């Protein structure tokens, strides 16, 4: 099973970029870039919560499971 974050699509739907997400979540640009590009090996619950709040979405919108 392969799990990825759906950050690119969620940003496109809001017409926003990673700099906006950095300001909304207080997560570093480098960390967000790694998440967006599938370079992240693990993610903690606090980070997930921040992303869900910023995008105003549900967990099943944030993750892509293949």
Helices and strands as residue ranges (DSSP letters): E 3-5, H 7-14, H 18-25, H 29-36, H 45-55, H 59-62, E 63-65
